[in-house]
C-alpha cells in the first residue's frame, strides 16, 4: 500500500534528486506462480515507478512458501 511522491532512503529521508518520481508498492496475496497459488503458497509484490517525463516501469517479485 505504499504510495510516495519522491523516493526515500531506508531512514525515510527524502532523496531530493529523485523528487519528481512517484513510487507505489502493491502486494497480491492471490498471485499464481506455476502450480503455486494463494497466500499459503505464493505472494507477488509490484513496485511501480513513474515520472512526468514518461518514465513508467514496474518491477515484480515473488515470495513462495513451499
C-alpha positions in Angstrom: 0.0 0.0 0.0 3.0 2.4 -0.2 2.3 5.4 -2.4 5.1 8.1 -2.2 5.7 11.2 -4.2 9.5 11.2 -4.4 11.9 8.5 -3.3 13.2 7.9 0.2 16.1 6.1 1.7 16.0 3.4 4.4 15.8 6.1 7.1 12.8 7.7 5.4 14.8 10.7 4.3 13.7 12.3 1.0 16.1 11.9 -1.9 16.0 15.3 -3.4 17.5 14.2 -6.8 14.6 11.8 -7.2 11.8 14.1 -6.0 10.0 14.0 -9.4 9.4 10.3 -9.2 6.3 8.5 -7.7 6.8 5.1 -6.1 4.0 2.7 -5.4 4.1 -0.7 -3.9 1.2 -3.3 -4.1 1.1 -6.8 -2.8 -1.1 -9.5 -4.3 -1.8 -12.4 -1.9 -3.8 -14.2 -4.6 -0.9 -14.4 -7.1 -0.1 -17.6 -9.0 3.3 -18.8 -10.0 3.4 -22.1 -11.9 1.5 -24.6 -9.8 1.5 -22.3 -6.7 -1.3 -20.0 -5.8 -2.8 -18.1 -3.0 -1.4 -16.6 0.2 -0.5 -20.0 1.7 1.9 -20.7 -1.2 2.9 -17.5 -3.0 2.5 -13.7 -3.0 3.6 -11.1 -5.5 5.0 -7.6 -4.8 4.9 -5.0 -7.5 7.0 -1.8 -7.3 5.9 0.8 -9.9 7.9 4.0 -10.5 6.6 6.8 -12.6 7.7 10.3 -13.6 6.0 13.1 -15.5 8.6 12.8 -18.3 7.0 9.5 -19.3 9.1 7.1 -17.2 6.8 4.2 -16.1 8.2 0.8 -15.1 7.2 -2.0 -12.8 9.4 -4.5 -11.0 7.7 -7.6 -9.7 9.0 -10.2 -7.2 7.5 -13.4 -5.8 7.8 -15.0 -2.3 6.9 -18.7 -2.3 6.2 -20.9 0.8 6.8 -24.5 -0.1 
